Amino acid sequence: MNYVLALFLPPLSILFAGRPFLAIVVFVIWLPAIIFSGGLTHPMFILLAWILIYQRREDRRWQDRGRD
């Protein structure tokens, strides 16, 4: 579900991925970029959010393996 949210609101998706400081920084950059570029920079932020979501999932997977 977080991947779908990243398509529309990447900063919120990054916040849900557990990176609050980065989410604030991305929001401050994302909003003017969307307004001034007409949405041309939006795919860059989607990609960033997807990478962070994937990284969070992999970190959890490694932590679960360490408990066994």
ABEGO torsion letter per residue (X at the ends): XAAAAAAABAAAAAAAAGBAAAAAAAAAAAAAAAAAAGGAAAAAAAAAAAAAAAAAAAAAAAAAAAAX
